[in-house]
Amino acid sequence: MPELPEVEHVKRGLEPFVLSETIESVTFSETIHVSHENGRQAILKGMSIEQFSYEIRGLTIQRIGRRSKYLLFTLSDDHREFLMLSHLGMSGAWFAVDTVDTIAEPKFRAHIHVIFQMESGRMLVYADIRRFGELRLLHHIEDHPPLGLIGPEPFDEGAEELFLAALDAPRFLQKPIKEVIMNHQVIAGCGNIYATEALFRGKIHPKRRVNRMSLQKRKELFHHIVEVLREGIEKGGSSISDYRNVNGQAGEMQDRLQMYGRKVCPACGSAIKQAVIGGRNSHYCTTCQH
């Protein structure tokens, strides 16, 4: 699943191509039409295809923001303003292209589900192999309550203080630290890959309970989370499976991961252990992480 670095990279990649573009029309795949007819609402949530297509027409993309793993497109015309929320799910990808034929990988071309046709002739294309992604059109950010529950963005001023305060919440004190830092009410956008790497850098066992960590160790962990997320952005994200940027390119961060998906610890040579923590498969070294 794309995490904060991958979503941030998508945002930055889209901006030069779609800002100030006006949407002429939108089309959905037959798969999405059938899903809505059967009441399942794959990808497009909270609104019918007909209403979405009507509302979106003529709106201009003013800015693209990111909140945790969500992309937020600000769209407006002379009379209306909307937020278009996008979550990439497990395998969603955005492409800014002149024709869909320029999307390099066949697996994405075969799973195009939304095409925004711009007045300029350019297309903004959303492909999603597994269809776990999400697209919503909102009048206000408050219209999607999960956004209001997200914790601090790791790079924002004051994020460390909010992170430390969250760790002191009674409901988290007895939980494994790996489970807690993947909770987006504690810190935004730190999923399985980057939580695994941050804990390895901090020499912290992922099963260690929060109440058994000193304040200093918690502060160190916060800085390792920020460090690994920044590195992920700089390296274009991690393409473990289906993530691609808006140019169809894979990221490079997966080549720098020291613990996630590895068999042998790069620090001591011990075999890496695996366990399910917080519903996710976790990799760790029992020699280096305590």
N, C-alpha and C positions, 0 to 999 in steps of 0.2 A: 504494500500500500504506500503510495507517495506520502512522504512526511513533509515537515516544514521546508527543508531545503529544496525539495523537488517542486513544491507548489510555488515557492518564492521564485525559483528559476523560470517556471512557466509564466508567472506574472511579468517578470522582467523581459522575457522573450516576446511576449505578446505586445507590450506597450508600444514599441516603435512601429508596429504594423497596423494596429487597430484603433489607437487613440484618434479621436476626431472623425472616425469613420461612421457613416450613417447607414443603419440597417434598412435595406429595401424589402427583404422578405426572409422567411425562415421555413425550412422544410424538415420534416422528421421522417425517419426510416419507416418502412412498413412494419418492422418489428415493434416499434414504439406505438404506432397506430393500433396494432392488434392488442398490445398490452393494455392500452387505455380502454379499448372496447371491452376488454375482459375485466376491467376494474383493478388492474394491478399497478398502473402508473409507473412503469419502468422509466427511469431517468428523470422525466419531467414530473415534478411533484406539486401537489396543491392547486393545480389549475388544469383545465382542459387544453388540449392542443389548439383548439380553435381560438380560445380566449388568449392564450399566450401569443399565438401568431398575430392576432389583431393588435394586442397591446404593444408588441415589440416593434411593429412596423413604423418606420420614420424616426426612431430614437437614435441619438448619437452617443457613441461611447466616449464619455468625458474623462473617466479615470478607471484604473484597475487597482483595487486594494487587496490585501490579504489579511485574514484573521485566522491564526492557527493553520489548519489545512484547508480552509475555505478561500476561494477567490470571490471577490466582490466587485462586479462591474457596475459603475455608476452610469446610468443611461438617462437621457433627457431630450425633450424638445422644448419649444417655447412655452408649453403649458403643463407638461408632466415630467415627473422624475421617478425613476425606479432604481432598485438594486437588483441585479441579477446575480444570484448566489450559485456558485458551482463547487461541488465536492467531487473529486476524481475517483472516489471509491477505491477499488483494488487496481483497476487497469485503465482509468480514463486518461485521455490525452487531447490537448488542443493543438490545432494546426492553423497557421495563417498562410493561405496559399492562393494562387491564381486559378488553379484547377486541382481537383482531387487526385489526378494522375501523378502529381508531383509529390504526394505522400509516399515515401520510399518503401515502407514495409507493407507487404500484402495483408498481414494480419490486421493492420489498422484500416486499410482501405476496405477490407471486407466487413468491418464493424463500424462504419460511419453511421451515426444516428441523428445528428443535428447539423444542418448547414445554414449558416447565416450568410445571405447574399448581401454584399455591401453595394451602395450606389456607385462606388468607384470601380466595381468589377471584382474586387478582392473577395475571398471567402474566409469566414471564420468557421472552422470545422471541429466538431466534437466527435471523437471515436471512443468506443468503450467495449472492450472485448467481453468482459463479464457482466456488464450492465449494472454494476453496483453503484455507479456514480449518481449524482443528484444535481438537478437544475431547478431553481425556483425563481420566480419573479415576485419581488417584495416592494411594498410602498415604503416601509421603514425597516430598519435593522431589527427593531423590536418584534416584527411580525414572525421572526423565527427564533423562539425562545432559547434553543440550545446555544446560540451565539452569546447570549447574556451570561451563560454559565462558564464560559471559557476563562481560564486563568491568565496571568500576565504573559505578554509577549516577551520572550527571553532577552531581547535586545533593548527593551524599553527602560527608561530611567525608573528606578524603584522596583524593578522586577525581582531583584534578589530578596528584598525585604518581604515582598508578597509571597515569594516562594518559601522562605523560612517560616513565615506565619502559617502558611497552609500545612507545612509538615507538622506543626504543633497542634493541628486540629485533632481532637480525640478520635475521630473516626479513622484517622490514618496511622496513629501511633503504633498499633499492633500489626500493621500490614507490611509485607515485604517492600523494600524501597523500590525495586524494579516496577512493581505494580503501581506504586504511588506516582512515580515520575512519568509514567505513561498516561496518567489521568489528566485530561486537559483542563480540569478545574484547578490543578496544581501549577502547571506550566504549559503553555500552548505549544503544540506541534511536535513534542518529543515522543516519537513512536518507538517501535521495537528495535529498529536498527540503531538509532542514535542513542537510545537509552542503554543498549548493550555496550556500545563503544564508550560512552561517558563513564559507566560503572567500571569498565576495565581500566580506563585511564586513572580513575580515582582509587583503584585497588579495593573496590567494595564488592562484596558478595551480593548478588542480586536478591537473595533470600533474606538478607539481614533486615530485621525489623527496624522501623524508623526510630522507635524509642531506644534503640541500642546504638544510635549514631550520635556522636558529639556535635555540638554546634559548629566546631571547626570543620569537621568532616562534611557536614551538610553544606557549608559555604564552599568548600572545595568542589563538591559534587556539582553545585550550581555552575561554577566557573567551567567545569569540564563539559557540562551540557551546552553552555553557550559556545565554548571552543569548538566542539564537534559539529554543532549546527552551522556555525560560520564556515567551517572548513567544507561542510557538505554543500553550502551555497557556492563557495568559490570553485569547487570541483564539478559543478553542474548537476549535483544530486547523485543518488545511487540507483543504477539500473540493474537491480537484482533480477527482475523479471520483465515487466511490461512497460516500465516508465520510459518515456521519451520526451525530449523538449519540443518546442514549437517548430523546430527545424527537422524533427525526426531523429535527432542524434541522442545517443546514450550518454549518461553522465559518466564521470570518472571516479566518483567517491568509492564505489565498490572495490576498486583496486587498492584503496588505502585502508580499508577496514581491517582491524587487527583481531577482532574476536567474532563478530557476527558471521556465521556460516563457515568458520574455520574448523579444522580438525586438531591442530596443534598450537599451543600457546607460543606466540612469537618471542615472549620474554624469557620463559623457562624451559620450553620444550615439552611440557606436560600435555597429555591428551586433554582436549577440551570437553567438558561435561555439558549435558543438555538437560533441561527440565522445563515443564510448562509452568509459567508464573503469570498470573493475571490473564490467563487464557492465551498467552503467546509463548512460542517456543523460545527458550532463553539459552544462550551460550555463555559459559564462564569457565574460569580456571580456578580450581580449588587451591592451587599453590599460591597464586598471586593475589587472589581476591578473598578477603576475609570478612 
